[in-house]
Each structure stands twice: as structure tokens, then as C-alpha cells.
Amino acid sequence: MTTPRPRALVTGASRGIGAAIARALAPTYDVLLGGRDARSLELLASDLPGRARPWVADLAHPGQLAQATADIDRLDVLVHNAAVAEPGTIADASLDVWQRIFAVNLFSAAELTRLLLPSLRHGRGHVVLINAGSGLRIKSNRGPYAASKYALRAFADALQTEEKTNGVRVTSIHPGPTDTELQRKAAERAGHEYRPEQFLRPESVAAIVLNAVRAPADATVTNTVID
């Protein structure tokens, strides 16, 4: 009987860091490509080796995740990459802004992890959370976003403490500014010339994720900062 390949779910996989992580995992994992744009996910799946397929879900509505995860009976790696980043100070941010940011950046990660923990425990799996520099230090005009990333960091630490005895490993990765669509839009809003060579490449972040999940079973990469 052939042993099935390990399976990974990557959220926010349609572009940027998420797509790069999916490409890095695809040679050795069957990858579920999480995102909202089915067409983009289908195009990426067709370009990957192995068995990759779209996993379409709107993480802005965590209440819908139970149905979306119902057919995931085994999972070895869960990568929380999806995020929203809205600029703004605490003084300017309405409750609606806070709720939008936290729904994707924290609540969906918490609910998706909870729903998939039985499968992750069974396979002694690995949860990887793509955080940010804002989860370590506050930047001006990013109060609500930074708060969500600090909360995600606390969630990762709590999950690591609670699930260690169940064999589930947890890794937080904090990349510096990375060449993604979010950075391009931020430069446009600020009226700055965008120079991609000044930023990390998504592939560099993906390489760190791959190294973390490939660590020996008796070792956990708990926190990694990428500059």
C-alpha cells in the first residue's frame, strides 16, 4: 500500500508570500491552496507539481469555516498567511475597521486552527503563522494592524504551550517588508517610487517556512525574524 504524501493547507495562497510558500511545499506535499479567487487558485494549482487543488473560503467570515473544513480528514502542515493591512491610527480607526482587520488576521486563524486540530494532532502536524515586523514593534500609522499581529503572536505562544504535549509544533515567522502587492499599494498611497529590490522576496520567506517544517521531529523553530 502506497503511503500518501503529507498534506498542507496554505491560506492567502493566490499570490505573494502565500503562492511562494505553496510552490516551496508542492514538491513534497499535496497542497490545499486557500483563498477567495477560485480562478487564480486553479491557475496556480495547474502550475504546481504533485496534487494541488484550490480551497476556496472567505476568511473574513470565520463562521463559514466549519463547512469549508468538513472534508479535511488529515493535515500535516497549516500555514496561516492570509492577512489584511489597513493603514490608520487608533484615533481614526472605527470599530468596523478593527473588526475587519481582526476577523482575518486573528479570528480566522484561531477558528481554522481549532477546527483542524484533531487532524493536526493525529499527524503530529505543524502550524506556521506568517506574522510581521509589526507583531514585534509598533510602527506609526499602523495601530490596529499592529494590534492584530501582536494578538496573533500571543495566539501562537498559547497554542505552542497547549499543544506541545499533543505533538503539534507551532512556528511564528516575522518577515520584514516583502515585495508584495500590499507593499506596492502602500507605496502608491504614500506617493513613493516603488523599488522591489529594497524588499525581501516572497521566495526567501517561503524558504524559511520550508526549513521550519523540515526541522527534525524533536526540534521546533518557535520564532523566526527575517530582515
C-alpha positions as CSV (number, residue, x, y, z in Angstrom):
1,M,0.0,0.0,0.0
2,T,1.4,3.4,-1.0
3,T,1.9,5.9,1.8
4,P,0.0,9.1,1.0
5,R,2.1,12.2,0.6
6,P,1.8,14.7,3.5
7,R,-0.8,17.4,3.1
8,A,-0.5,21.2,3.7
9,L,-3.1,24.0,3.7
10,V,-1.8,27.5,2.9
11,T,-4.2,30.4,3.3
12,G,-3.7,33.5,1.1
13,A,-2.1,31.3,-1.5
14,S,-3.3,33.1,-4.6
15,R,-0.3,35.5,-4.8
16,G,2.7,36.9,-2.9
17,I,4.1,35.1,0.1
18,G,1.3,32.5,0.1
19,A,1.9,31.5,-3.5
20,A,5.6,31.3,-2.9
21,I,5.1,29.0,0.1
22,A,2.8,26.8,-1.9
23,R,5.4,26.5,-4.6
24,A,8.1,25.6,-2.0
25,L,5.9,22.9,-0.4
26,A,4.4,21.4,-3.6
27,P,7.3,19.1,-4.5
28,T,6.8,17.1,-1.3
29,Y,3.3,18.0,-0.1
30,D,-0.2,17.8,-1.5
31,V,-1.2,21.5,-1.1
32,L,-4.6,22.9,-0.5
33,L,-4.5,26.4,-1.9
34,G,-6.6,28.7,0.3
35,G,-8.1,31.9,-1.0
36,R,-11.2,33.6,-2.4
37,D,-10.3,33.8,-6.1
38,A,-11.0,30.4,-7.5
39,R,-9.6,31.2,-10.9
40,S,-6.3,32.4,-9.6
41,L,-6.0,29.3,-7.3
42,E,-6.9,27.0,-10.2
43,L,-4.1,28.6,-12.4
44,L,-1.6,28.1,-9.6
45,A,-2.7,24.5,-9.0
46,S,-2.2,23.7,-12.6
47,D,1.4,25.0,-12.4
48,L,2.4,23.0,-9.3
49,P,3.9,19.5,-9.2
50,G,2.0,16.8,-7.2
51,R,-1.6,17.2,-6.3
52,A,-2.5,20.8,-5.5
53,R,-6.1,22.0,-5.5
54,P,-8.0,25.2,-4.6
55,W,-9.5,25.5,-1.2
56,V,-11.9,28.4,-1.6
57,A,-13.0,30.2,1.6
58,D,-13.6,33.8,2.7
59,L,-11.7,34.2,5.9
60,A,-13.4,37.5,6.6
61,H,-16.3,35.3,7.8
62,P,-14.8,32.8,10.2
63,G,-18.3,31.4,10.9
64,Q,-18.2,29.8,7.4
65,L,-15.1,27.7,8.1
66,A,-16.8,24.7,9.6
67,Q,-18.3,23.8,6.3
68,A,-15.1,24.6,4.4
69,T,-13.1,22.3,6.5
70,A,-15.6,19.4,6.8
71,D,-13.8,17.2,4.2
72,I,-10.2,17.7,5.5
73,D,-9.7,14.4,7.3
74,R,-5.9,14.7,7.6
75,L,-3.4,17.5,7.7
76,D,0.3,17.8,8.3
77,V,1.0,21.5,7.9
78,L,-1.3,24.5,8.3
79,V,0.2,27.8,7.2
80,H,-1.7,30.9,8.2
81,N,-0.6,33.5,5.7
82,A,-3.8,35.4,4.7
83,A,-3.9,38.9,6.2
84,V,-5.3,42.4,5.6
85,A,-3.4,45.6,6.3
86,E,-5.3,48.8,6.5
87,P,-3.3,51.9,7.4
88,G,-4.6,54.2,10.1
89,T,-4.2,55.4,13.6
90,I,-6.2,54.3,16.6
91,A,-7.7,57.8,16.8
92,D,-9.0,57.4,13.2
93,A,-10.0,53.7,13.2
94,S,-13.7,52.9,13.6
95,L,-14.9,49.8,15.2
96,D,-15.7,48.4,11.7
97,V,-12.0,48.8,10.8
98,W,-10.9,46.9,13.9
99,Q,-13.4,44.1,13.2
100,R,-12.3,43.7,9.6
101,I,-8.7,43.5,10.5
102,F,-9.1,41.2,13.4
103,A,-11.6,38.9,11.5
104,V,-8.9,37.9,9.0
105,N,-5.7,38.4,10.9
106,L,-6.7,36.7,14.2
107,F,-10.2,35.3,14.4
108,S,-10.0,33.2,11.2
109,A,-6.6,31.8,12.3
110,A,-8.0,30.9,15.7
111,E,-11.1,29.2,14.3
112,L,-9.4,27.4,11.4
113,T,-6.8,26.0,13.8
114,R,-9.5,24.9,16.3
115,L,-11.4,23.1,13.6
116,L,-8.3,21.4,12.2
117,L,-6.6,20.5,15.5
118,P,-7.9,16.9,15.5
119,S,-6.3,16.2,12.1
120,L,-3.1,18.1,13.1
121,R,-2.9,16.1,16.4
122,H,-3.4,12.8,14.6
123,G,-0.5,13.6,12.3
124,R,1.7,15.4,14.8
125,G,1.4,18.3,12.5
126,H,2.8,21.8,12.3
127,V,1.1,25.2,12.4
128,V,3.0,28.1,10.8
129,L,1.8,31.7,11.3
130,I,3.1,34.3,9.0
131,N,3.2,37.4,11.3
132,A,5.1,40.6,10.5
133,G,7.6,43.0,12.0
134,S,4.5,44.9,13.3
135,G,4.0,41.9,15.6
136,L,7.2,42.8,17.4
137,R,7.4,46.5,17.2
138,I,4.9,49.3,16.7
139,K,5.1,51.4,13.5
140,S,3.4,54.8,13.1
141,N,0.0,54.9,11.5
142,R,-0.5,51.1,11.9
143,G,-2.1,50.8,15.3
144,P,-5.0,48.4,14.6
145,Y,-2.9,46.3,12.2
146,A,-0.1,46.0,14.7
147,A,-2.5,45.1,17.5
148,S,-3.8,42.2,15.4
149,K,-0.3,41.0,14.8
150,Y,0.6,41.2,18.5
151,A,-2.5,39.2,19.2
152,L,-1.5,36.6,16.6
153,R,1.8,36.3,18.3
154,A,0.1,35.7,21.6
155,F,-2.1,33.2,20.0
156,A,0.9,31.3,18.6
157,D,2.6,31.3,22.0
158,A,-0.5,30.0,23.7
159,L,-1.0,27.3,21.0
160,Q,2.6,26.2,21.4
161,T,2.1,25.8,25.2
162,E,-1.2,24.0,24.9
163,E,-0.4,21.6,22.1
164,K,3.2,20.7,22.8
165,T,2.2,17.5,24.6
166,N,0.0,16.6,21.7
167,G,2.9,16.7,19.3
168,V,1.7,19.7,17.4
169,R,4.6,22.2,16.6
170,V,4.0,25.9,16.2
171,T,6.2,28.5,14.4
172,S,5.8,32.2,14.2
173,I,7.6,33.9,11.3
174,H,8.1,37.6,11.2
175,P,9.2,38.8,7.8
176,G,10.4,42.3,7.2
177,P,8.9,44.4,4.4
178,T,8.4,42.0,1.4
179,D,7.9,42.6,-2.3
180,T,4.1,42.0,-2.4
181,E,1.0,43.7,-3.7
182,L,0.4,45.2,-0.2
183,Q,3.8,46.9,-0.3
184,R,3.1,48.3,-3.8
185,K,-0.2,49.7,-2.8
186,A,1.4,51.3,0.3
187,A,4.0,53.0,-1.8
188,E,1.2,54.3,-4.2
189,R,-0.7,55.7,-1.3
190,A,2.4,57.4,0.1
191,G,3.3,58.7,-3.4
192,H,6.7,56.9,-3.2
193,E,8.6,55.3,-6.1
194,Y,8.3,51.5,-5.6
195,R,11.7,49.7,-5.8
196,P,11.2,45.9,-5.3
197,E,14.9,45.4,-4.8
198,Q,14.6,47.1,-1.5
199,F,12.4,44.4,-0.1
200,L,12.6,40.7,0.8
201,R,11.5,38.4,-2.0
202,P,8.5,36.2,-1.2
203,E,10.6,33.2,-2.2
204,S,13.0,34.0,0.6
205,V,10.2,33.9,3.2
206,A,9.0,30.6,1.7
207,A,12.4,29.1,2.1
208,I,12.4,29.9,5.8
209,V,8.9,28.2,6.1
210,L,10.2,25.1,4.4
211,N,13.2,24.9,6.7
212,A,10.9,25.2,9.7
213,V,8.6,22.4,8.7
214,R,11.6,20.2,7.7
215,A,13.2,20.5,11.2
216,P,13.7,17.2,12.9
217,A,10.7,15.9,14.9
218,D,12.4,16.6,18.2
219,A,13.0,20.3,17.3
220,T,10.7,23.2,16.9
221,V,11.5,26.5,15.3
222,T,9.3,28.7,17.5
223,N,10.1,32.2,16.4
224,T,12.0,33.5,13.4
225,V,12.6,37.1,12.4
226,I,13.6,37.8,8.8
227,D,15.2,41.1,7.9
